[in-house]
Amino acid sequence: MKEMNYYKLYLEKFLLDNDLAKRYMDNSVEARAKQASECYEQMRRNGFTVEQAQELAMSELMQETFLPEA
């Protein structure tokens, strides 16, 4: 059974809601979701609260995401 990743679901919904899915739905979504999950876990291990860790993970997930092409 494959593990569900909250960050992947969030990012996919964001892309769909903003008509960016065709442009960005690829392996980068999976990679960003994994990075955000790892960020959350690391921050919790470092003593951050759930809210602080979540905020940092979401920042990691959306960092430099989906800038308009020049």
N, CA, C, O and CB atoms as a CASP TS submission, in Angstrom:
PFRMAT TS
TARGET T0000
AUTHOR 0000-0000-0000
METHOD Language model
MODEL 1
PARENT N/A
ATOM      1  N   MET     1       0.850  -1.179   0.000  1.00  0.00           N
ATOM      2  CA  MET     1       0.000   0.000   0.000  1.00  0.00           C
ATOM      3  C   MET     1       0.894   1.241   0.000  1.00  0.00           C
ATOM      4  O   MET     1       1.845   1.341   0.775  1.00  0.00           O
ATOM      5  CB  MET     1      -0.966  -0.001   1.229  1.00  0.00           C
ATOM      6  N   LYS     2       0.569   2.177  -0.882  1.00  0.00           N
ATOM      7  CA  LYS     2       1.364   3.395  -0.986  1.00  0.00           C
ATOM      8  C   LYS     2       0.920   4.394   0.080  1.00  0.00           C
ATOM      9  O   LYS     2      -0.273   4.577   0.327  1.00  0.00           O
ATOM     10  CB  LYS     2       1.239   4.013  -2.401  1.00  0.00           C
ATOM     11  N   GLU     3       1.908   5.036   0.706  1.00  0.00           N
ATOM     12  CA  GLU     3       1.629   6.008   1.755  1.00  0.00           C
ATOM     13  C   GLU     3       1.079   7.309   1.156  1.00  0.00           C
ATOM     14  O   GLU     3       1.573   7.790   0.137  1.00  0.00           O
ATOM     15  CB  GLU     3       2.903   6.291   2.575  1.00  0.00           C
ATOM     16  N   MET     4       0.052   7.867   1.802  1.00  0.00           N
ATOM     17  CA  MET     4      -0.527   9.123   1.343  1.00  0.00           C
ATOM     18  C   MET     4       0.328  10.286   1.849  1.00  0.00           C
ATOM     19  O   MET     4       0.738  10.304   3.010  1.00  0.00           O
ATOM     20  CB  MET     4      -2.001   9.265   1.826  1.00  0.00           C
ATOM     21  N   ASN     5       0.587  11.231   0.993  1.00  0.00           N
ATOM     22  CA  ASN     5       1.410  12.375   1.358  1.00  0.00           C
ATOM     23  C   ASN     5       0.557  13.638   1.301  1.00  0.00           C
ATOM     24  O   ASN     5       0.135  14.063   0.226  1.00  0.00           O
ATOM     25  CB  ASN     5       2.645  12.497   0.422  1.00  0.00           C
ATOM     26  N   TYR     6       0.309  14.230   2.458  1.00  0.00           N
ATOM     27  CA  TYR     6      -0.496  15.448   2.563  1.00  0.00           C
ATOM     28  C   TYR     6       0.043  16.551   1.665  1.00  0.00           C
ATOM     29  O   TYR     6      -0.725  17.237   0.991  1.00  0.00           O
ATOM     30  CB  TYR     6      -0.541  15.933   4.009  1.00  0.00           C
ATOM     31  N   TYR     7       1.346  16.721   1.652  1.00  0.00           N
ATOM     32  CA  TYR     7       1.943  17.808   0.889  1.00  0.00           C
ATOM     33  C   TYR     7       1.753  17.609  -0.609  1.00  0.00           C
ATOM     34  O   TYR     7       1.539  18.575  -1.340  1.00  0.00           O
ATOM     35  CB  TYR     7       3.423  17.928   1.215  1.00  0.00           C
ATOM     36  N   LYS     8       1.830  16.377  -1.065  1.00  0.00           N
ATOM     37  CA  LYS     8       1.601  16.094  -2.481  1.00  0.00           C
ATOM     38  C   LYS     8       0.159  16.420  -2.852  1.00  0.00           C
ATOM     39  O   LYS     8      -0.091  17.057  -3.875  1.00  0.00           O
ATOM     40  CB  LYS     8       1.921  14.616  -2.804  1.00  0.00           C
ATOM     41  N   LEU     9      -0.784  15.988  -2.029  1.00  0.00           N
ATOM     42  CA  LEU     9      -2.192  16.283  -2.287  1.00  0.00           C
ATOM     43  C   LEU     9      -2.456  17.785  -2.305  1.00  0.00           C
ATOM     44  O   LEU     9      -3.181  18.286  -3.164  1.00  0.00           O
ATOM     45  CB  LEU     9      -3.073  15.614  -1.238  1.00  0.00           C
ATOM     46  N   TYR    10      -1.866  18.493  -1.357  1.00  0.00           N
ATOM     47  CA  TYR    10      -2.038  19.948  -1.286  1.00  0.00           C
ATOM     48  C   TYR    10      -1.513  20.609  -2.555  1.00  0.00           C
ATOM     49  O   TYR    10      -2.183  21.456  -3.146  1.00  0.00           O
ATOM     50  CB  TYR    10      -1.316  20.522  -0.048  1.00  0.00           C
ATOM     51  N   LEU    11      -0.312  20.218  -2.969  1.00  0.00           N
ATOM     52  CA  LEU    11       0.303  20.835  -4.142  1.00  0.00           C
ATOM     53  C   LEU    11      -0.465  20.500  -5.412  1.00  0.00           C
ATOM     54  O   LEU    11      -0.652  21.371  -6.261  1.00  0.00           O
ATOM     55  CB  LEU    11       1.753  20.385  -4.278  1.00  0.00           C
ATOM     56  N   GLU    12      -0.908  19.274  -5.557  1.00  0.00           N
ATOM     57  CA  GLU    12      -1.696  18.909  -6.729  1.00  0.00           C
ATOM     58  C   GLU    12      -2.994  19.710  -6.786  1.00  0.00           C
ATOM     59  O   GLU    12      -3.389  20.167  -7.859  1.00  0.00           O
ATOM     60  CB  GLU    12      -2.002  17.408  -6.719  1.00  0.00           C
ATOM     61  N   LYS    13      -3.655  19.884  -5.657  1.00  0.00           N
ATOM     62  CA  LYS    13      -4.892  20.680  -5.628  1.00  0.00           C
ATOM     63  C   LYS    13      -4.605  22.135  -5.968  1.00  0.00           C
ATOM     64  O   LYS    13      -5.364  22.762  -6.707  1.00  0.00           O
ATOM     65  CB  LYS    13      -5.568  20.585  -4.245  1.00  0.00           C
ATOM     66  N   PHE    14      -3.522  22.672  -5.438  1.00  0.00           N
ATOM     67  CA  PHE    14      -3.137  24.043  -5.757  1.00  0.00           C
ATOM     68  C   PHE    14      -2.943  24.199  -7.262  1.00  0.00           C
ATOM     69  O   PHE    14      -3.429  25.162  -7.855  1.00  0.00           O
ATOM     70  CB  PHE    14      -1.851  24.437  -5.005  1.00  0.00           C
ATOM     71  N   LEU    15      -2.245  23.268  -7.873  1.00  0.00           N
ATOM     72  CA  LEU    15      -1.988  23.331  -9.312  1.00  0.00           C
ATOM     73  C   LEU    15      -3.292  23.255 -10.108  1.00  0.00           C
ATOM     74  O   LEU    15      -3.497  24.017 -11.053  1.00  0.00           O
ATOM     75  CB  LEU    15      -1.044  22.195  -9.735  1.00  0.00           C
ATOM     76  N   LEU    16      -4.157  22.342  -9.723  1.00  0.00           N
ATOM     77  CA  LEU    16      -5.437  22.201 -10.420  1.00  0.00           C
ATOM     78  C   LEU    16      -6.304  23.442 -10.259  1.00  0.00           C
ATOM     79  O   LEU    16      -6.910  23.910 -11.224  1.00  0.00           O
ATOM     80  CB  LEU    16      -6.186  20.976  -9.905  1.00  0.00           C
ATOM     81  N   ASP    17      -6.364  23.967  -9.060  1.00  0.00           N
ATOM     82  CA  ASP    17      -7.193  25.147  -8.786  1.00  0.00           C
ATOM     83  C   ASP    17      -6.696  26.391  -9.511  1.00  0.00           C
ATOM     84  O   ASP    17      -7.473  27.308  -9.776  1.00  0.00           O
ATOM     85  CB  ASP    17      -7.234  25.416  -7.296  1.00  0.00           C
ATOM     86  N   ASN    18      -5.420  26.425  -9.828  1.00  0.00           N
ATOM     87  CA  ASN    18      -4.842  27.610 -10.467  1.00  0.00           C
ATOM     88  C   ASN    18      -4.474  27.370 -11.930  1.00  0.00           C
ATOM     89  O   ASN    18      -3.656  28.091 -12.501  1.00  0.00           O
ATOM     90  CB  ASN    18      -3.613  28.055  -9.704  1.00  0.00           C
ATOM     91  N   ASP    19      -5.082  26.360 -12.522  1.00  0.00           N
ATOM     92  CA  ASP    19      -4.861  26.025 -13.937  1.00  0.00           C
ATOM     93  C   ASP    19      -3.389  25.888 -14.291  1.00  0.00           C
ATOM     94  O   ASP    19      -2.960  26.297 -15.370  1.00  0.00           O
ATOM     95  CB  ASP    19      -5.488  27.077 -14.819  1.00  0.00           C
ATOM     96  N   LEU    20      -2.622  25.313 -13.381  1.00  0.00           N
ATOM     97  CA  LEU    20      -1.196  25.122 -13.619  1.00  0.00           C
ATOM     98  C   LEU    20      -0.830  23.641 -13.739  1.00  0.00           C
ATOM     99  O   LEU    20       0.343  23.297 -13.882  1.00  0.00           O
ATOM    100  CB  LEU    20      -0.391  25.766 -12.499  1.00  0.00           C
ATOM    101  N   ALA    21      -1.828  22.777 -13.680  1.00  0.00           N
ATOM    102  CA  ALA    21      -1.565  21.340 -13.646  1.00  0.00           C
ATOM    103  C   ALA    21      -0.820  20.847 -14.875  1.00  0.00           C
ATOM    104  O   ALA    21       0.139  20.086 -14.748  1.00  0.00           O
ATOM    105  CB  ALA    21      -2.858  20.588 -13.510  1.00  0.00           C
ATOM    106  N   LYS    22      -1.238  21.261 -16.049  1.00  0.00           N
ATOM    107  CA  LYS    22      -0.579  20.786 -17.271  1.00  0.00           C
ATOM    108  C   LYS    22       0.880  21.194 -17.311  1.00  0.00           C
ATOM    109  O   LYS    22       1.724  20.484 -17.858  1.00  0.00           O
ATOM    110  CB  LYS    22      -1.296  21.319 -18.504  1.00  0.00           C
ATOM    111  N   ARG    23       1.159  22.316 -16.740  1.00  0.00           N
ATOM    112  CA  ARG    23       2.513  22.868 -16.787  1.00  0.00           C
ATOM    113  C   ARG    23       3.440  22.252 -15.743  1.00  0.00           C
ATOM    114  O   ARG    23       4.640  22.128 -15.984  1.00  0.00           O
ATOM    115  CB  ARG    23       2.463  24.364 -16.593  1.00  0.00           C
ATOM    116  N   TYR    24       2.904  21.866 -14.596  1.00  0.00           N
ATOM    117  CA  TYR    24       3.770  21.471 -13.483  1.00  0.00           C
ATOM    118  C   TYR    24       3.534  20.070 -12.927  1.00  0.00           C
ATOM    119  O   TYR    24       4.279  19.645 -12.043  1.00  0.00           O
ATOM    120  CB  TYR    24       3.608  22.439 -12.389  1.00  0.00           C
ATOM    121  N   MET    25       2.543  19.343 -13.398  1.00  0.00           N
ATOM    122  CA  MET    25       2.282  18.008 -12.859  1.00  0.00           C
ATOM    123  C   MET    25       3.295  17.020 -13.427  1.00  0.00           C
ATOM    124  O   MET    25       3.075  16.426 -14.483  1.00  0.00           O
ATOM    125  CB  MET    25       0.834  17.553 -13.183  1.00  0.00           C
ATOM    126  N   ASP    26       4.370  16.856 -12.737  1.00  0.00           N
ATOM    127  CA  ASP    26       5.404  15.922 -13.143  1.00  0.00           C
ATOM    128  C   ASP    26       6.130  15.436 -11.902  1.00  0.00           C
ATOM    129  O   ASP    26       5.596  15.527 -10.797  1.00  0.00           O
ATOM    130  CB  ASP    26       6.389  16.574 -14.146  1.00  0.00           C
ATOM    131  N   ASN    27       7.315  14.932 -12.068  1.00  0.00           N
ATOM    132  CA  ASN    27       8.064  14.414 -10.932  1.00  0.00           C
ATOM    133  C   ASN    27       8.438  15.487  -9.919  1.00  0.00           C
ATOM    134  O   ASN    27       8.746  15.159  -8.774  1.00  0.00           O
ATOM    135  CB  ASN    27       9.303  13.734 -11.416  1.00  0.00           C
ATOM    136  N   SER    28       8.420  16.749 -10.304  1.00  0.00           N
ATOM    137  CA  SER    28       8.768  17.808  -9.358  1.00  0.00           C
ATOM    138  C   SER    28       7.750  17.886  -8.225  1.00  0.00           C
ATOM    139  O   SER    28       8.104  18.272  -7.111  1.00  0.00           O
ATOM    140  CB  SER    28       8.859  19.157 -10.076  1.00  0.00           C
ATOM    141  N   VAL    29       6.510  17.532  -8.484  1.00  0.00           N
ATOM    142  CA  VAL    29       5.484  17.528  -7.440  1.00  0.00           C
ATOM    143  C   VAL    29       5.858  16.501  -6.379  1.00  0.00           C
ATOM    144  O   VAL    29       5.825  16.791  -5.183  1.00  0.00           O
ATOM    145  CB  VAL    29       4.076  17.220  -8.036  1.00  0.00           C
ATOM    146  N   GLU    30       6.211  15.311  -6.821  1.00  0.00           N
ATOM    147  CA  GLU    30       6.604  14.250  -5.897  1.00  0.00           C
ATOM    148  C   GLU    30       7.835  14.666  -5.093  1.00  0.00           C
ATOM    149  O   GLU    30       7.889  14.450  -3.882  1.00  0.00           O
ATOM    150  CB  GLU    30       6.883  12.943  -6.664  1.00  0.00           C
ATOM    151  N   ALA    31       8.809  15.254  -5.752  1.00  0.00           N
ATOM    152  CA  ALA    31      10.049  15.673  -5.087  1.00  0.00           C
ATOM    153  C   ALA    31       9.787  16.769  -4.066  1.00  0.00           C
ATOM    154  O   ALA    31      10.322  16.726  -2.959  1.00  0.00           O
ATOM    155  CB  ALA    31      11.072  16.157  -6.119  1.00  0.00           C
ATOM    156  N   ARG    32       8.972  17.747  -4.425  1.00  0.00           N
ATOM    157  CA  ARG    32       8.655  18.835  -3.485  1.00  0.00           C
ATOM    158  C   ARG    32       7.881  18.329  -2.281  1.00  0.00           C
ATOM    159  O   ARG    32       8.113  18.769  -1.155  1.00  0.00           O
ATOM    160  CB  ARG    32       7.854  19.928  -4.187  1.00  0.00           C
ATOM    161  N   ALA    33       6.965  17.408  -2.519  1.00  0.00           N
ATOM    162  CA  ALA    33       6.178  16.841  -1.424  1.00  0.00           C
ATOM    163  C   ALA    33       7.083  16.079  -0.455  1.00  0.00           C
ATOM    164  O   ALA    33       6.938  16.194   0.762  1.00  0.00           O
ATOM    165  CB  ALA    33       5.075  15.910  -1.975  1.00  0.00           C
ATOM    166  N   LYS    34       7.998  15.317  -0.995  1.00  0.00           N
ATOM    167  CA  LYS    34       8.929  14.568  -0.147  1.00  0.00           C
ATOM    168  C   LYS    34       9.801  15.527   0.652  1.00  0.00           C
ATOM    169  O   LYS    34      10.054  15.308   1.837  1.00  0.00           O
ATOM    170  CB  LYS    34       9.810  13.627  -0.998  1.00  0.00           C
ATOM    171  N   GLN    35      10.255  16.585   0.002  1.00  0.00           N
ATOM    172  CA  GLN    35      11.093  17.591   0.668  1.00  0.00           C
ATOM    173  C   GLN    35      10.323  18.254   1.810  1.00  0.00           C
ATOM    174  O   GLN    35      10.875  18.463   2.890  1.00  0.00           O
ATOM    175  CB  GLN    35      11.573  18.660  -0.347  1.00  0.00           C
ATOM    176  N   ALA    36       9.067  18.583   1.580  1.00  0.00           N
ATOM    177  CA  ALA    36       8.246  19.218   2.614  1.00  0.00           C
ATOM    178  C   ALA    36       8.015  18.261   3.785  1.00  0.00           C
ATOM    179  O   ALA    36       8.076  18.670   4.945  1.00  0.00           O
ATOM    180  CB  ALA    36       6.895  19.676   2.026  1.00  0.00           C
ATOM    181  N   SER    37       7.752  17.008   3.485  1.00  0.00           N
ATOM    182  CA  SER    37       7.557  16.013   4.549  1.00  0.00           C
ATOM    183  C   SER    37       8.808  15.870   5.403  1.00  0.00           C
ATOM    184  O   SER    37       8.737  15.823   6.631  1.00  0.00           O
ATOM    185  CB  SER    37       7.176  14.652   3.950  1.00  0.00           C
ATOM    186  N   GLU    38       9.945  15.802   4.739  1.00  0.00           N
ATOM    187  CA  GLU    38      11.210  15.678   5.461  1.00  0.00           C
ATOM    188  C   GLU    38      11.492  16.919   6.306  1.00  0.00           C
ATOM    189  O   GLU    38      12.005  16.817   7.421  1.00  0.00           O
ATOM    190  CB  GLU    38      12.359  15.440   4.478  1.00  0.00           C
ATOM    191  N   CYS    39      11.155  18.085   5.771  1.00  0.00           N
ATOM    192  CA  CYS    39      11.332  19.335   6.503  1.00  0.00           C
ATOM    193  C   CYS    39      10.479  19.300   7.778  1.00  0.00           C
ATOM    194  O   CYS    39      10.962  19.625   8.863  1.00  0.00           O
ATOM    195  CB  CYS    39      10.949  20.560   5.612  1.00  0.00           C
ATOM    196  N   TYR    40       9.213  18.904   7.637  1.00  0.00           N
ATOM    197  CA  TYR    40       8.310  18.831   8.793  1.00  0.00           C
ATOM    198  C   TYR    40       8.877  17.893   9.858  1.00  0.00           C
ATOM    199  O   TYR    40       8.942  18.249  11.034  1.00  0.00           O
ATOM    200  CB  TYR    40       6.904  18.354   8.357  1.00  0.00           C
ATOM    201  N   GLU    41       9.281  16.709   9.445  1.00  0.00           N
ATOM    202  CA  GLU    41       9.804  15.726  10.395  1.00  0.00           C
ATOM    203  C   GLU    41      11.061  16.236  11.104  1.00  0.00           C
ATOM    204  O   GLU    41      11.220  16.050  12.311  1.00  0.00           O
ATOM    205  CB  GLU    41      10.112  14.411   9.674  1.00  0.00           C
ATOM    206  N   GLN    42      11.932  16.868  10.361  1.00  0.00           N
ATOM    207  CA  GLN    42      13.173  17.387  10.940  1.00  0.00           C
ATOM    208  C   GLN    42      12.886  18.512  11.942  1.00  0.00           C
ATOM    209  O   GLN    42      13.492  18.567  13.012  1.00  0.00           O
ATOM    210  CB  GLN    42      14.109  17.896   9.828  1.00  0.00           C
ATOM    211  N   MET    43      11.970  19.392  11.591  1.00  0.00           N
ATOM    212  CA  MET    43      11.635  20.495  12.491  1.00  0.00           C
ATOM    213  C   MET    43      11.009  19.977  13.786  1.00  0.00           C
ATOM    214  O   MET    43      11.287  20.503  14.863  1.00  0.00           O
ATOM    215  CB  MET    43      10.680  21.477  11.799  1.00  0.00           C
ATOM    216  N   ARG    44      10.169  18.954  13.683  1.00  0.00           N
ATOM    217  CA  ARG    44       9.576  18.368  14.899  1.00  0.00           C
ATOM    218  C   ARG    44      10.657  17.738  15.759  1.00  0.00           C
ATOM    219  O   ARG    44      10.631  17.868  16.983  1.00  0.00           O
ATOM    220  CB  ARG    44       8.501  17.312  14.538  1.00  0.00           C
ATOM    221  N   ARG    45      11.616  17.052  15.127  1.00  0.00           N
ATOM    222  CA  ARG    45      12.725  16.451  15.886  1.00  0.00           C
ATOM    223  C   ARG    45      13.567  17.520  16.566  1.00  0.00           C
ATOM    224  O   ARG    45      14.152  17.278  17.622  1.00  0.00           O
ATOM    225  CB  ARG    45      13.612  15.598  14.965  1.00  0.00           C
ATOM    226  N   ASN    46      13.628  18.690  15.968  1.00  0.00           N
ATOM    227  CA  ASN    46      14.413  19.792  16.517  1.00  0.00           C
ATOM    228  C   ASN    46      13.653  20.596  17.561  1.00  0.00           C
ATOM    229  O   ASN    46      14.160  21.604  18.054  1.00  0.00           O
ATOM    230  CB  ASN    46      14.856  20.705  15.408  1.00  0.00           C
ATOM    231  N   GLY    47      12.440  20.163  17.906  1.00  0.00           N
ATOM    232  CA  GLY    47      11.709  20.804  18.990  1.00  0.00           C
ATOM    233  C   GLY    47      10.717  21.874  18.574  1.00  0.00           C
ATOM    234  O   GLY    47      10.138  22.530  19.439  1.00  0.00           O
ATOM    235  N   PHE    48      10.500  22.074  17.291  1.00  0.00           N
ATOM    236  CA  PHE    48       9.514  23.046  16.844  1.00  0.00           C
ATOM    237  C   PHE    48       8.117  22.517  17.143  1.00  0.00           C
ATOM    238  O   PHE    48       7.902  21.306  17.174  1.00  0.00           O
ATOM    239  CB  PHE    48       9.678  23.348  15.332  1.00  0.00           C
ATOM    240  N   THR    49       7.175  23.420  17.363  1.00  0.00           N
ATOM    241  CA  THR    49       5.788  23.011  17.568  1.00  0.00           C
ATOM    242  C   THR    49       5.227  22.488  16.253  1.00  0.00           C
ATOM    243  O   THR    49       5.821  22.676  15.191  1.00  0.00           O
ATOM    244  CB  THR    49       4.928  24.191  18.108  1.00  0.00           C
ATOM    245  N   VAL    50       4.080  21.834  16.338  1.00  0.00           N
ATOM    246  CA  VAL    50       3.418  21.332  15.131  1.00  0.00           C
ATOM    247  C   VAL    50       3.151  22.487  14.170  1.00  0.00           C
ATOM    248  O   VAL    50       3.398  22.375  12.969  1.00  0.00           O
ATOM    249  CB  VAL    50       2.093  20.606  15.489  1.00  0.00           C
ATOM    250  N   GLU    51       2.648  23.589  14.703  1.00  0.00           N
ATOM    251  CA  GLU    51       2.313  24.743  13.866  1.00  0.00           C
ATOM    252  C   GLU    51       3.558  25.327  13.199  1.00  0.00           C
ATOM    253  O   GLU    51       3.533  25.654  12.013  1.00  0.00           O
ATOM    254  CB  GLU    51       1.612  25.820  14.703  1.00  0.00           C
ATOM    255  N   GLN    52       4.633  25.456  13.950  1.00  0.00           N
ATOM    256  CA  GLN    52       5.875  25.990  13.387  1.00  0.00           C
ATOM    257  C   GLN    52       6.427  25.061  12.312  1.00  0.00           C
ATOM    258  O   GLN    52       6.839  25.514  11.244  1.00  0.00           O
ATOM    259  CB  GLN    52       6.921  26.198  14.493  1.00  0.00           C
ATOM    260  N   ALA    53       6.433  23.768  12.594  1.00  0.00           N
ATOM    261  CA  ALA    53       6.946  22.797  11.627  1.00  0.00           C
ATOM    262  C   ALA    53       6.096  22.794  10.358  1.00  0.00           C
ATOM    263  O   ALA    53       6.625  22.709   9.250  1.00  0.00           O
ATOM    264  CB  ALA    53       6.981  21.388  12.246  1.00  0.00           C
ATOM    265  N   GLN    54       4.786  22.888  10.524  1.00  0.00           N
ATOM    266  CA  GLN    54       3.881  22.919   9.376  1.00  0.00           C
ATOM    267  C   GLN    54       4.122  24.157   8.525  1.00  0.00           C
ATOM    268  O   GLN    54       4.155  24.077   7.297  1.00  0.00           O
ATOM    269  CB  GLN    54       2.424  22.878   9.840  1.00  0.00           C
ATOM    270  N   GLU    55       4.290  25.288   9.171  1.00  0.00           N
ATOM    271  CA  GLU    55       4.536  26.533   8.443  1.00  0.00           C
ATOM    272  C   GLU    55       5.832  26.452   7.633  1.00  0.00           C
ATOM    273  O   GLU    55       5.878  26.876   6.478  1.00  0.00           O
ATOM    274  CB  GLU    55       4.597  27.718   9.418  1.00  0.00           C
ATOM    275  N   LEU    56       6.867  25.914   8.238  1.00  0.00           N
ATOM    276  CA  LEU    56       8.141  25.775   7.532  1.00  0.00           C
ATOM    277  C   LEU    56       8.051  24.767   6.391  1.00  0.00           C
ATOM    278  O   LEU    56       8.632  24.977   5.326  1.00  0.00           O
ATOM    279  CB  LEU    56       9.236  25.357   8.503  1.00  0.00           C
ATOM    280  N   ALA    57       7.331  23.684   6.609  1.00  0.00           N
ATOM    281  CA  ALA    57       7.169  22.682   5.551  1.00  0.00           C
ATOM    282  C   ALA    57       6.376  23.246   4.376  1.00  0.00           C
ATOM    283  O   ALA    57       6.713  22.991   3.219  1.00  0.00           O
ATOM    284  CB  ALA    57       6.471  21.431   6.102  1.00  0.00           C
ATOM    285  N   MET    58       5.333  24.004   4.664  1.00  0.00           N
ATOM    286  CA  MET    58       4.549  24.612   3.586  1.00  0.00           C
ATOM    287  C   MET    58       5.371  25.642   2.828  1.00  0.00           C
ATOM    288  O   MET    58       5.249  25.775   1.611  1.00  0.00           O
ATOM    289  CB  MET    58       3.281  25.262   4.146  1.00  0.00           C
ATOM    290  N   SER    59       6.198  26.361   3.548  1.00  0.00           N
ATOM    291  CA  SER    59       7.092  27.312   2.898  1.00  0.00           C
ATOM    292  C   SER    59       8.056  26.588   1.959  1.00  0.00           C
ATOM    293  O   SER    59       8.320  27.042   0.845  1.00  0.00           O
ATOM    294  CB  SER    59       7.873  28.118   3.948  1.00  0.00           C
ATOM    295  N   GLU    60       8.569  25.468   2.425  1.00  0.00           N
ATOM    296  CA  GLU    60       9.467  24.637   1.610  1.00  0.00           C
ATOM    297  C   GLU    60       8.735  24.112   0.377  1.00  0.00           C
ATOM    298  O   GLU    60       9.288  24.101  -0.722  1.00  0.00           O
ATOM    299  CB  GLU    60      10.024  23.455   2.443  1.00  0.00           C
ATOM    300  N   LEU    61       7.498  23.682   0.566  1.00  0.00           N
ATOM    301  CA  LEU    61       6.695  23.142  -0.525  1.00  0.00           C
ATOM    302  C   LEU    61       6.450  24.176  -1.614  1.00  0.00           C
ATOM    303  O   LEU    61       6.535  23.866  -2.803  1.00  0.00           O
ATOM    304  CB  LEU    61       5.372  22.630   0.004  1.00  0.00           C
ATOM    305  N   MET    62       6.148  25.389  -1.213  1.00  0.00           N
ATOM    306  CA  MET    62       5.745  26.412  -2.173  1.00  0.00           C
ATOM    307  C   MET    62       6.872  27.363  -2.570  1.00  0.00           C
ATOM    308  O   MET    62       6.659  28.267  -3.378  1.00  0.00           O
ATOM    309  CB  MET    62       4.612  27.202  -1.608  1.00  0.00           C
ATOM    310  N   GLN    63       8.056  27.173  -2.018  1.00  0.00           N
ATOM    311  CA  GLN    63       9.202  28.056  -2.275  1.00  0.00           C
ATOM    312  C   GLN    63       9.489  28.131  -3.777  1.00  0.00           C
ATOM    313  O   GLN    63       9.650  27.115  -4.454  1.00  0.00           O
ATOM    314  CB  GLN    63      10.459  27.557  -1.510  1.00  0.00           C
ATOM    315  N   GLU    64       9.547  29.349  -4.262  1.00  0.00           N
ATOM    316  CA  GLU    64       9.871  29.616  -5.655  1.00  0.00           C
ATOM    317  C   GLU    64       9.023  28.786  -6.599  1.00  0.00           C
ATOM    318  O   GLU    64       9.458  28.430  -7.695  1.00  0.00           O
ATOM    319  CB  GLU    64      11.334  29.348  -5.911  1.00  0.00           C
ATOM    320  N   THR    65       7.825  28.486  -6.171  1.00  0.00           N
ATOM    321  CA  THR    65       6.953  27.629  -6.968  1.00  0.00           C
ATOM    322  C   THR    65       6.149  28.434  -7.961  1.00  0.00           C
ATOM    323  O   THR    65       5.554  29.460  -7.632  1.00  0.00           O
ATOM    324  CB  THR    65       6.022  26.837  -6.074  1.00  0.00           C
ATOM    325  N   PHE    66       6.147  27.953  -9.158  1.00  0.00           N
ATOM    326  CA  PHE    66       5.221  28.393 -10.170  1.00  0.00           C
ATOM    327  C   PHE    66       5.316  29.878 -10.493  1.00  0.00           C
ATOM    328  O   PHE    66       4.311  30.576 -10.622  1.00  0.00           O
ATOM    329  CB  PHE    66       3.851  28.070  -9.743  1.00  0.00           C
ATOM    330  N   LEU    67       6.545  30.331 -10.618  1.00  0.00           N
ATOM    331  CA  LEU    67       6.746  31.704 -11.057  1.00  0.00           C
ATOM    332  C   LEU    67       6.376  31.803 -12.532  1.00  0.00           C
ATOM    333  O   LEU    67       6.648  30.876 -13.296  1.00  0.00           O
ATOM    334  CB  LEU    67       8.216  32.163 -10.816  1.00  0.00           C
ATOM    335  N   PRO    68       5.769  32.893 -12.943  1.00  0.00           N
ATOM    336  CA  PRO    68       5.402  33.028 -14.361  1.00  0.00           C
ATOM    337  C   PRO    68       6.658  32.960 -15.230  1.00  0.00           C
ATOM    338  O   PRO    68       7.724  33.462 -14.874  1.00  0.00           O
ATOM    339  CB  PRO    68       4.640  34.365 -14.613  1.00  0.00           C
ATOM    340  N   GLU    69       6.483  32.324 -16.372  1.00  0.00           N
ATOM    341  CA  GLU    69       7.618  32.264 -17.305  1.00  0.00           C
ATOM    342  C   GLU    69       7.869  33.638 -17.893  1.00  0.00           C
ATOM    343  O   GLU    69       6.936  34.407 -18.127  1.00  0.00           O
ATOM    344  CB  GLU    69       7.360  31.233 -18.435  1.00  0.00           C
ATOM    345  N   ALA    70       9.135  33.940 -18.130  1.00  0.00           N
ATOM    346  CA  ALA    70       9.500  35.247 -18.673  1.00  0.00           C
ATOM    347  C   ALA    70       9.194  35.323 -20.147  1.00  0.00           C
ATOM    348  O   ALA    70       9.435  36.353 -20.776  1.00  0.00           O
ATOM    349  CB  ALA    70      10.970  35.538 -18.434  1.00  0.00           C
TER
END
